[in-house]
Amino acid sequence: MPRVPTPEVVEAAATESTAPEGGEASETRVATRRRPRNTRRRASGPRSEVSVEPGPTPAPTEASTAEQASGGPEAPGVSLALRGHSRSDAGRTSPRLSPSFRTPTPRPSPRDDGVIRTPQDAGFRRAKGGRWIYRNPNPKAAWTAELLPDGRVHFSDPPLTPCRRGPCWLNQKKDLLAKTWDMRLKRATSFARANISRQLAALQQDLLAIWRSHRPPHRRRILIFERWDECEETIAVDLGDFSDGARSQIDELRANAGTRARAQIIEFIVTLIPEHSDERYTEAELLAMNKRRQSTERFDPYRSR
């Protein structure tokens, strides 16, 4: 089928560069328009006509949606004066944000839940020497309280107190102890665990001192057995004022301390007094020791591992 020129092409072809005789050619520019892609040519009759059919509306893409939501070129009210004499349109109505955008809800701070976790939460402040001191805010009842490392509290009243019978401001002091109970209990258990670790380290030195002494070997073996049998009582766990209200935690700490101490003593015996050595525990000694032991566990270092 022969190609039929469009009116724009015919118009552009009719315009030519004209030059007078003996002079330079003067060029005449003609603005031509490109034919849209979705047009169809029809050649009916002597004149060519172009009919344009509307195409389908393109679906919005994620890029265009994000551009409008973020205040892109198509979103009014968000342009800024960046160069030249540009003006900011901040006074106009801002574009509507996407439904998926939500302002995060502020979460309450752990300090706002009313739970006392640290001495600062209860009003204690650091003093000289690293001590924690609480000062009653009421000037008419200027008593102080010191928080000890093991969780106990020591109260001090001013020199001149109006109380003649019993301690002063007893109800206020009880309130301080009640609201700091959980915090002080955690402090007491941490202090007890550190104390247990120190006693276990001292136990190792005690065993070495016994075995390196000038006592007879039989006597030295008896002393080491007594340390093993007294483990639960030797590793003291004292929680002070919490003894009545935290019995389960005290029992757990004591049991764990005794288990660790006995395991340490058995390791010491196996290492320095092995079964094949001349200074080992004999069967007769083990039998006699188990008859008079206080512990429910049987003392048998060479078969306990």
C-alpha positions in Angstrom: 0.0 0.0 0.0 1.5 3.4 -1.0 2.5 5.7 1.9 0.2 8.7 2.2 1.8 11.8 3.6 0.1 13.6 6.5 -0.8 17.2 6.3 2.1 18.1 8.6 4.6 16.4 6.3 3.1 18.0 3.2 3.2 21.4 4.9 6.9 20.9 5.8 7.8 19.7 2.3 6.1 22.8 0.7 8.3 25.1 2.7 11.7 25.4 1.1 14.7 27.6 1.6 14.6 30.5 -0.8 17.6 32.5 -1.8 17.7 35.6 -3.9 20.0 35.6 -6.8 23.5 36.3 -5.9 22.8 36.3 -2.2 22.7 33.9 0.7 19.9 31.6 1.2 17.4 32.5 3.9 16.2 29.6 5.9 12.6 29.4 7.0 11.9 27.1 9.9 8.6 25.3 10.1 7.4 23.8 13.4 6.2 20.4 12.7 4.5 18.1 15.1 5.2 14.4 15.5 2.4 12.0 14.8 1.2 10.2 18.0 2.0 6.5 18.1 -1.6 5.4 18.6 -2.9 7.0 15.4 -4.0 5.3 12.2 -3.8 6.7 8.7 -6.7 6.4 6.4 -6.5 7.2 2.7 -10.0 7.8 1.5 -10.4 10.4 -1.2 -8.1 13.0 -2.5 -7.2 14.4 1.0 -5.4 12.5 3.7 -6.9 12.6 7.2 -5.6 11.3 10.5 -7.9 10.0 13.1 -6.8 9.6 16.7 -8.5 7.1 19.0 -8.2 7.5 22.8 -6.0 4.8 24.4 -6.6 3.1 27.7 -5.9 5.1 30.8 -2.6 3.9 32.3 -2.9 2.4 35.8 -1.1 4.3 38.5 2.3 2.8 39.4 4.0 2.6 42.7 6.5 5.2 41.7 3.8 7.8 40.8 1.8 7.0 44.0 5.0 7.4 46.1 5.8 10.6 44.3 2.4 12.1 45.0 2.5 10.9 48.6 5.9 12.4 49.2 5.1 15.8 47.7 6.6 15.3 44.3 6.3 17.6 41.3 2.5 16.8 41.0 1.7 17.4 44.7 0.9 21.0 45.5 2.0 22.8 48.7 5.4 21.2 49.2 7.7 23.1 46.9 10.6 25.1 48.5 12.4 28.2 47.5 15.8 26.7 46.6 17.2 28.9 43.9 16.5 32.2 42.1 13.3 33.9 43.1 11.3 30.7 43.7 8.6 31.0 46.3 7.6 28.4 48.9 4.1 27.1 48.7 4.0 26.0 52.4 0.9 28.0 53.0 -1.1 25.8 50.7 -3.0 22.7 51.6 -0.6 19.8 52.0 -1.2 16.6 50.0 -3.0 13.8 51.6 -0.7 11.1 52.9 -1.0 7.5 52.0 -3.3 5.4 54.2 -0.4 3.1 55.0 1.4 6.0 56.7 0.8 6.1 60.4 2.4 8.3 63.1 4.1 6.0 65.6 2.4 6.0 69.0 5.0 7.0 71.7 5.6 4.2 74.2 5.8 4.9 77.9 9.2 5.0 79.3 10.2 2.2 81.8 10.7 5.0 84.4 7.0 6.0 84.1 5.5 2.7 85.1 6.0 3.3 88.8 8.3 0.3 89.3 11.4 0.9 91.4 14.3 -0.8 89.8 17.3 1.2 91.0 18.1 3.3 94.1 17.6 6.5 92.1 14.0 5.5 91.4 13.3 5.4 95.1 15.0 8.8 95.8 18.4 7.6 96.9 21.4 9.7 95.9 25.1 9.1 95.8 27.1 10.5 98.7 30.8 10.5 99.6 32.3 7.1 99.5 29.8 5.7 97.1 27.0 5.4 99.7 23.3 5.6 98.8 21.5 8.1 101.0 17.8 8.9 101.1 16.7 12.2 102.7 13.1 12.7 103.7 11.8 15.7 101.7 9.7 16.9 104.7 11.9 19.4 106.6 9.9 18.7 109.8 10.8 15.1 109.6 14.4 15.3 108.4 15.4 11.6 108.9 17.8 9.9 106.5 18.2 6.3 105.3 21.4 4.6 104.0 21.0 1.6 101.6 23.7 -1.0 102.4 25.3 -3.2 99.7 23.4 -6.3 101.0 20.0 -4.6 100.6 19.5 -3.6 104.2 18.5 0.0 105.2 20.0 1.9 108.1 17.9 4.8 109.4 19.2 7.9 111.2 17.2 10.6 113.0 18.3 14.2 113.5 19.9 14.9 116.9 16.9 16.6 118.4 13.8 14.5 117.8 10.3 15.0 119.3 9.8 11.3 119.8 10.2 10.1 123.3 8.7 6.6 122.9 10.1 4.4 120.2 11.5 5.4 116.8 10.2 8.5 115.1 8.3 8.5 111.9 7.9 4.8 111.9 5.1 4.7 109.3 7.1 6.7 106.8 10.1 4.4 107.2 8.0 1.3 106.8 6.6 2.8 103.5 10.1 3.3 102.2 11.0 -0.3 103.0 7.8 -1.7 101.5 8.1 0.1 98.1 11.8 -0.8 97.8 11.4 -4.5 98.7 11.9 -5.9 95.2 14.8 -3.7 94.4 16.6 -4.4 97.7 16.0 -8.2 97.4 17.7 -8.2 94.0 20.5 -6.2 95.5 20.8 -8.7 98.4 20.9 -11.8 96.1 23.6 -10.2 94.0 25.6 -9.4 97.1 25.2 -13.0 98.3 26.3 -14.5 95.0 29.5 -12.4 95.1 30.1 -13.5 98.6 29.7 -17.1 97.6 32.3 -16.7 94.9 34.7 -15.2 97.4 34.2 -18.0 99.8 34.8 -20.6 97.1 38.1 -19.0 96.2 39.0 -19.0 99.9 38.0 -22.7 100.1 40.6 -23.6 97.6 43.3 -21.9 99.6 42.1 -23.6 102.8 42.3 -27.0 101.2 45.9 -26.3 100.0 46.9 -25.1 103.5 45.5 -28.3 105.1 47.2 -30.7 102.7 50.6 -28.9 102.9 50.6 -28.8 106.6 52.8 -31.1 108.8 49.9 -33.1 110.1 49.9 -36.9 109.4 48.3 -37.9 106.1 45.4 -39.7 107.8 44.6 -36.5 109.8 44.8 -34.3 106.7 42.3 -36.6 104.9 39.9 -36.4 107.8 40.0 -32.6 107.8 39.3 -32.4 104.0 36.4 -34.8 104.5 35.0 -32.5 107.3 35.2 -29.6 104.9 33.2 -31.6 102.4 30.6 -32.6 105.0 30.1 -29.1 106.3 29.8 -27.4 102.9 26.1 -26.3 103.3 27.0 -24.7 106.6 30.4 -23.4 105.7 29.1 -21.4 102.6 26.9 -19.0 104.6 24.1 -17.3 102.7 22.7 -14.4 104.8 20.1 -12.1 103.2 19.5 -10.1 106.4 16.0 -8.7 106.6 14.8 -10.8 103.7 15.2 -14.2 105.5 11.5 -14.5 106.2 10.1 -13.3 102.9 12.6 -14.9 100.6 13.1 -18.3 102.0 12.9 -20.1 98.6 15.7 -17.9 97.2 17.9 -18.5 100.2 17.4 -22.2 100.0 18.3 -22.1 96.3 21.4 -20.1 96.9 22.5 -22.3 99.7 22.0 -25.5 97.7 23.9 -24.1 94.7 26.7 -23.0 96.9 27.0 -26.3 98.7 27.0 -28.2 95.3 29.7 -26.0 93.9 31.8 -26.3 97.0 31.6 -30.1 97.2 32.4 -30.4 93.5 35.5 -28.2 94.1 36.6 -30.5 97.0 36.2 -33.7 95.0 38.2 -32.1 92.1 40.9 -31.2 94.7 41.0 -34.8 96.0 41.2 -36.4 92.6 44.0 -34.0 91.5 46.2 -34.1 94.6 45.2 -37.3 96.3 44.4 -39.7 93.3 43.2 -43.2 93.8 46.5 -44.8 92.7 48.7 -42.7 95.1 50.0 -44.0 98.4 48.1 -41.2 100.3 44.7 -42.0 98.9 41.6 -42.6 100.9 41.4 -46.2 101.9 38.2 -48.3 101.8 38.2 -48.5 105.6 38.5 -44.7 105.9 35.7 -44.1 103.5 33.5 -46.6 105.4 34.2 -44.9 108.8 33.7 -41.4 107.4 30.3 -42.3 105.8 29.1 -43.7 109.1 29.5 -40.4 110.9 28.8 -37.9 108.1 26.0 -35.3 108.6 25.2 -35.0 104.9 22.7 -37.2 103.1 25.1 -37.6 100.2 27.6 -40.4 100.4 31.3 -39.4 100.5 33.1 -41.4 97.7 35.5 -39.1 95.9 36.9 -41.7 93.5 33.5 -42.7 92.2 31.6 -39.4 92.4 32.7 -38.0 89.1 
